[in-house]
């Protein structure tokens, strides 16, 4: 049986005292896959008959050593494992597995599901044949795989639960050893491809180069375009003031509302991609952007301005989380830095180039045409996404399990339906599946399986999944508006709100907080230097023309491009180098990438000082422009590496993690946008930039404690992370 096989294999891999700690963990993407066959050799000592009192004593001792028991005083023969001892369904699974280990038994699932009390466990063990029980029984599983490291799990149970107290998310083996004979799929340089490609024709990891590039181009286009429309209202500031009397303070308020629209709409749409496919959020974003563009072109009062910015912000929300996920869908883990770098580069181009183009539109036509051009380009983009953007949602775990015949999804009690349509009786040798009531071991086994995608693995009650097969999708199917998840129940309304609530728990992870602060700080400083360019350089003593103000975005673009290359491609190379060192044996730690962030801890604050003090003290323009270049470098570098770190640390939580980053990021942007003008009025330009530059340095230097304690945080949040995945992927219970 799968559960017992997993137990034996994991014992061979990791020695552990029985129930000394909570030990149900999940297979990480790393160091996992072995395709060679596995044989098990059991060694028993001489038997000695156990009395019922001896069995009770040993079971009670097991429970007393289990840290999940609420009070050891409650452990009696009549105690209920759930109501009296405070154990949840997953804890009961751990207890049953420990009893199996203690007495050398293999308890069938349907029997294990009936063990609700201590007495029932005692009675079950007592009822077993005496020759199966021993007071000094030793069970040893020998993996007969040549050169198999003790922490390696065979291919036929990859992505299956196993007991490994040393599992830490973000610690993975990304480089295969030269002397192993594993069947891991690697690239030409020996880098392990994680996740491993499947044989499915729908696997986005196996798309052709041209399909991947087209997909990436569309993702980058919507990312850059929505970033541009979110920042181009500054080009219309003079027109809004002169024609409608809308002051700069009101315009800053509208910009703050835009940030709120981005962050919190991103949170609200976060469950959509997991339940209805990736395309739906993108199409909603396109439509909201068109509404915002029309509203901006027809502004008549302050309310119109604020509402238009709210819709424009909501349209960019899709680029705050789904763009990263869509890129991660088609690239392997060792390419995550480059993938996030592409995303940040597209964001940088839109953020800095958008106002430049909008400035020329305002000069050549009028400020209202900023909105109309957004409508024209956005309309074309909507058509491209409607007819050309392929669905990249892929239930990888379901496909992998289906390929191995270990789905746990087929109802083995149901008759088999052959091609002729006549029912075939089930194989009596197959174990009966227990009822699908809440808390059954059948459900829990699926529930504690961490999926690489966000579909639920507890789907046996869904008729769409029973007998599920992954057939090649036609082009029409690949571009349909909704691609329902295999576990979608009805309209998915209940699942939507459950997933939304589950997503809120990501704010408990230090890596999410760290990434949100790094990216949020860049958005916060954006309000300051763009406001300085628009206001200070357009007035005395600078008197820059709108064209010259627009050109000030060029050093920002150059710096951001270098920062994205440094934080993306070069950081991937650095991480690979770290893992290739002899002391590492191919293992990558998530914090490896953060070492390259230290350079930015100097450059980004220096850019704030050079630009701010140079502007306030009227230094020569080359110094100011170099400062802008450093700021751009910090923008690209900080965003890229902080989000890549989050992807590395919690690879199964990419979407939810990016949503958390977006909420923190845009909340910070909104707050600093609201206080920007007041800060300038209170301190002046020079002192304001000295303060903000110092705050910038303080936030960036949080990288040092993350390098030191990041692995400790990951280790401490392992149970929380696995519990999060279990809750997220078991929502249709």
Order of alpha helices (4+ residues) and beta strands (2+ residues): alpha-beta-alpha-alpha-alpha-alpha-beta-beta-alpha-alpha-alpha-alpha-alpha-alpha-alpha-alpha-beta-beta-alpha-alpha-alpha-alpha-alpha-alpha-alpha-beta-alpha-alpha-alpha-alpha-alpha
